[in-house]
Amino acid sequence: MSTPEVPDRAVVILVRPENPENIGLAARAMKNTGFSELRLAGIRRFSPKAYRTAVHAEDILDGAKIFPTLEGATADLHFIAASTAKRRKIATWVEWDEAAERIEGLPSTARIGLLFGNERTGLTGAELGRANLVFTIPQARRQPSYNLGAAVLLTLYTLFSRIQEGRGLPARKGDAPLPRREQDATIDRLIAKLSGRGFIHSTNRDHVAAWVRDYFGRTAMTDRDRGFLLAVFDKMTKNRDIERGKEPGHGRL
């Protein structure tokens, strides 16, 4: 059996899109480049006006899945790559060509989410925190940023052209990352452990929690990684309590 190509394993996710024409253009870009699964997050429905620009891609709009939250739209996916035009302090970002290589090298069983934000505001810091990788698409000037439909097309065309030209990396063997909902749940547990030991507290909570999400989120955590991390954190906290002669659950990490 041949290894499934990235377009067969990838999902395009539009978060809080406002312009129905852009939804249609995204669907058309998907059709042009061989992608087929579209998800819309943070909206209840989309206007029929989207069909005006979805030339010959009406079937993609017909099959689009709508989720009330980003968490729901990404829960079953293993690796999330998020697009941003803004360079954030916390999020670790790379340019799109580098991101494309990492995506191509994921295990063939990994399902991939390509995440694009609202036309005016882009993705929030919290939304970027749910990604394993944040990428930017190079441009001559930082403003104006790419139109949403254009950003989707440029992203998908890079992957499509690499496959067509035989430049795509073979998918590596090994375990696929955990579904994103399980990665997030594990990171939540790590943050809770750090909070319980006093390492995260009221004055640094937002900054440190965001850093932990960025650092561990971009590891594309596997089941083996999860077991190792939780064992290490448990061992560290227990040993520190023993050294101090305290019952587990008190003190700092």
Summary of the structure (lengths in Angstrom):
residues: 253
radius of gyration: 20.0
end to end distance: 48.6
largest distance: 69.9
contacts: 806
relative contact order: 0.15
helix: 45%
strand: 13%
